[in-house]
Amino acid sequence: MSSIAQRLELIHQRIKAAAEIAGRLPSDIRLLAVSKTVPAALIRKAYAAGQHAFGENYAQEASDKIIALADLRPNLEWHFIGPLQSNKTKEVASLFDWVHSIDRPKIAQRLSAQRLNEPQLQPLQVCVQVNLSGETTKGGVAPHEVEELCDLVAQLPAICLRGLMTIPAPSANRVTQASACAQLRQCFTKIAAARLGRLGYDYFDTLSMGMSDDLEAAIAEGSTLVRIGTAIFGQRN
Ligand SMILES: *Cc1c(COP(=O)(O)O)cnc(C)c1O
């Protein structure tokens, strides 16, 4: 089996190739290594291989690892990408740099209020999660509710609205993958154009989409941040 460093290198090559085909700069696409279920020791190896941004789905599991890897701060960035319950927002507000899964006002308001109690930290960087497929098991706001939630998040004091995130319904079909990603891009472009220069939208620049199986389609459709787990760390149990 190949090493973490080799797998990371392969992902960077995939990002570069996809960016070139799309006429984009590889440096405009960030790589988030999704480390859910991955032990801290392996995350440390990925860090040693140059990967400094990690995504986690479960607050409890993440906080144990964030504490175990505290010596690597502040060169390590932690992104929360999983479903977020109200009783976990305090932990997330104090431990993470980013949250990609904002899907209702209450969660955003709690994160902001709790982040205000951590004045030594930068504002929490957040994306609003959009549920394009309408699957009820999945988090995210419906496309017609995105603008309203973005406007609310943009007003909150300890939060910086960065963009939109989606988890498309799994598909091996490149056309299906691309059409979901194109929908998110269109949603993003519409919001960004209508709110140009408006307070709270100064850093609205992130399209968080693309995972191990659809990163090429996501980059072709404008992704600025891909979230890759399996292709770096192997199959999860
Ligand atoms: C697990 C997960 C990923 C990574 O998916 P892979 O297919 O393993 O690359 C990306 N985004 C979210 C929100 C996830 O939960």
The ligand as a Gaussian input file, in Angstrom:
#p B3LYP/6-31G(d) Opt

LIG

0 1
 C      -16.530000      11.910000       4.525000
 C      -16.761000      13.207000       3.842000
 C      -15.957000      13.619000       2.764000
 C      -14.860000      12.763000       2.158000
 O      -15.401000      11.806000       1.315000
 P      -14.455000      10.759000       0.526000
 O      -15.376000      10.163000      -0.470000
 O      -13.935000       9.804000       1.520000
 O      -13.369000      11.553000      -0.114000
 C      -16.190000      14.877000       2.228000
 N      -17.156000      15.688000       2.706000
 C      -17.951000      15.323000       3.734000
 C      -18.988000      16.264000       4.235000
 C      -17.779000      14.069000       4.326000
 O      -18.588000      13.716000       5.334000

